[in-house]
Each structure stands twice: as structure tokens, then as C-alpha cells.
Amino acid sequence: MLLLLGCGHEEPGELTTKTDTPAASTGHYESKDGSDTLRTDPGKTGVIQIDASIEPLPKPTDDLPLDASCITPGCHTGLVNARHVHGPVAVANCQSCHEPDTGGHIYPLMRPGNQTCTFCHPVVGARTQEHAAVEDSGCIACHDPHKSDTKFLLNQPTVELVCATCHETPLKKYAHGPFAAGQCTVCHQPHEANAKNLLRQGDQPGQCFSCHTGIEAQVANSPFVHEPVKQTCTTCHDAHTSGFPYQLSAAIPETCFSCHEEMAKRIKAQPVSHDAMFIKDGCANCHDPHAAAGPNLLRDRADRLCMTCHNQPIEAADGRTIPDMQPTLNRRFLHGPVRAGDCAACHSVHGSENARLLRESFPDTFYASFDLTNYALCFECHSSDLVLTETTDTLTGFRDGSQNLHYLHVNRDKKGRTCKACHDIHGSDRPDHIAVDVPFEGSQWAMPINFTKTDDGGSCSPGCHEQKTYRRSDATATPADTTTPTPPPDNASTDGDPS
């Protein structure tokens, strides 16, 4: 037995069996054993119960009286045999929608097109964007006008299947949660809206922020916001499903390159690449794709950001081991850019023509014939006069009297000492970034510097020559041609050339 719950379009009252209707046999209204099979439910006024086991009878050939019911034990029982029944149908009030019989058992709709539905259900006409299915195909494109096993009288088992009859979107590896659950109406209004694509919460990014409140707060409280976030999230993301994580329209960094074309060309042209761009989250390893507190959408200050990877030894693509940089950052005297947390002052973080991602050329060896262009990196900040001026009283503190000892060491046609011969580039526990020891000419020998600074100069006794002393107020350095070099260990490579 089916209990049919309607919406009360009829006045309360019982429906009675009819055994004397001229145009229909009594079989339409009586069970085979003659018992009454059409009656109201005593507890639900105006709602009919029907024994669905009654076999359907042939379509009437004669006109029926105006008060004849369409829903009887043998007629149109299918219209009420469902979990959800349209209100007028549930109370057998077919005349709410249909005109009387025009002949041949044909009952036209009382109003044309969607007006039959919108007379009771004003679902369109108040907003700027109307669902094309409503306008083109009508309400029955999605709804069954009589009954359904699905809520809202949908003509498919689920909302997802209703939408899929027009909007076929194959499921890919990654899917937006509502889409994966088949809940299209979480984001879209089914009838009309004031936003493109019938979005419920207005245009993007407002629609997305209705769920992604954390990102909304981040954007609202950050001084730097990624431009696409201000406009439309679907610049980068597919709102439904994608083959890439985070429903991106392409893999990282290709998603980024779709806008940052010049950066893409530069990166692809550089022979030395930064591996951080091609592992895990690619560009998003360093940049926040939505909003950030600092310029360039960096996730943190550059040095702290770099240390998320460089806080341990790293095996580089060329086979060398990049050392753990954490001990360097804990040293007493840090190179200016390091102290400021600006690793990009020296390193090109996206790619470079130079080893170690350096922005400009820098000698990678202990010895080098002097060429000013080899020191382009250093002289972005430091004056090149340090290695071009032979004598000075003001240019540098590293002088013996007026003899410029930087010039003496570096500006040599043969075996000039490079910066790394004496300095630890990132930082040191000794003044002026003097290293404790340095790798000697590509060998495994960590050559000691043994530098001591004084108020008027200093001294050093590295492994490449005997102890030398210099004073700014009075030249005291031992002439280079009188020194006796200290030999390195057997496994080191040197010709004993004195400094």
C-alpha cells in the first residue's frame, strides 16, 4: 500500500469509489473481488492510498465525467508509485495543471511551456543569469512533472546525472570535493543566479572563498596578493577535475609559465638550473601562489626559505655535495647579503649561466690569472679599485703602509689568488670574513690561514707561505722573494709558489 503525501491543493474531503461512471467500466474503480480499493488515508486529509498490485486497465475510449479521477487502482497508478510525488498528483488534483479532455483522452496543459510550472514555482525571472536548460528545454529537462524517486522530482537518480545529460565532465585523477561527490548545486544554482556560470556566491573568487575561508583570510591580511587570485581562481585551477594536484590546469611550473613567459624563457635558456623548481611543488616550494607578507610572494625571508632545503647536505645534479649551510649562518661575522637574509643578491634562484647559480662570474679556483671580468659578482658591491690600484692610503685596510695587498695577491698574470683563497664567502668567526681554512687548489687539503688581526694590521701564516705581518702605519711585510713556502701535505697539489 502506498501513502501519497501532497501539498494540499484540494479542499479536505474523501475521495469515494465510483461504480456508475458511463464512460468507464467499473473495473477502473473496483478491485477484482469487488472491494473498495481507492480511499483516503484517515490520518492524512486529501491524500490517497492505492493498492499498487492492481493490474492496469485499457485506456478509456469514451469521454469521462469532469469529476472522474485520473488516479485509480487501474489507471495511472505509476504516477504515484514513487518516493516523491508532485503535490497536485498526490491528491489526485490533475486539473491544477491540465485542461479538461479535448477528445481521445487528451488533457492539454493549462498554460504554455514553463508557465505551467512557474505559476506555482517562481524560480526564474528575478536574476540576471538563467540556466539555459530552463529557457531552451523547459523545466522537464531536469524534473519529472508527476513523480520521482529523487528529491525535487528530478528525472535522474542523482543531481550529478541530471547535470551530466548536458554537461559531460569525465572524472580525472584529482577532483574538487563537491564535484567528486556529485553535488553540483553546492556551487551552482540550478535555475538562475546573478553570477556567471550560475555560481551561488557571486563571481570568483567570492564563490571559492565561501568554502576556502583560510585562503580568503590570507588574501585579506597579506600586503602582496597574486593577481589571478584577485580576478578568477580558474586562471590556475580547474573547478571540477584535473589530472594535476590541486586541480591545476597544468603541472607546476607549467601553470606558472602560462603567465610568466619571460621567466620561462630565461629558465629554459640557463645551463645551470635550480633543482628546487622541479621537485615537490615546484615554484610553490618558494612562492605562495595566493598571497604573502613579502615581495615576489616568497613564503618567508629568503635565507629562512633557502634553509628549508639547505639545512642539510644536498647531492647536486652534477654529483657534488652542497654542504649544510646551517653552521655558516651561526658564525660571528656574516657576509652582508647573508646577514640581510638576501641570498638572491649573489645567487640567481631560477637559473644561471654560472656555477652554483651565481648571478655573475666568480673564480671557482684557488689560483687564477687576473681578469677583472672574472670578479663581476664581487664588484657588483665592492669597488674594483681594490684590485686595480697598486698603492693607496684609504682604499683598503689590507695594506702594508701604502702597498695595497689585495692588488698584490690578486692582480697577477700567473697564479693570482682569488677571493676564496683567503675568505669564507658566506661568513666566518674571524674578522673580515677571513676563513679558518680553505680547500687548496681543488685538493682534499683544508689549508689553514692562521690569520691574526691587530689594531694596525695583522699577520697570517697559511700553508702556502711562511708567516707574514703587515702594518698600515709602517710597511713591515717581508718581500715576497725572500719567503720560504710551507709545503702542504703529500696529497695536496701545489708548486710552492710564494705569495
Secondary structure, DSSP 8 states (H G I E B T S, - for coil): -EE------S-S------S--TTS-GGGTB-TTS-B-EEEETTEEEEEEE-TTS-------S---TT--S-BTTBSGGGT-SSEE-HHHHTT-GGGTB----SSS---BSSSTTHHHHTT---SSSSSEE-HHHHHT-GGGTB-SSEESSGGGBSSSSHHHHHHTT------SEE-HHHHTT-GGGTB-SSEESSGGGBTT-STTHHHHTT-HHHHHHHHT-SEE-HHHHH-GGGTB-SSEESSGGGBSS-TTHHHHTT-HHHHHHHHH-SEE-GGGGSTTGGGGTB-SSEESSGGGBSS-HHHHHTTTSSS-EE-TTS-EE---HHHHTSSEE-HHHHTT-GGGTB-SSEESSGGGBSS----SSEE---GGGGTTGGGTS-THHHH-SB-SSS-S-EETTEEHHHHHHS-SSSEE-GGGTB-SSEESSGGGB-SEEE-TTSS-EEE--EEE-SSEEEE--TTS--EEEESSS-----GGG-------TTS-------
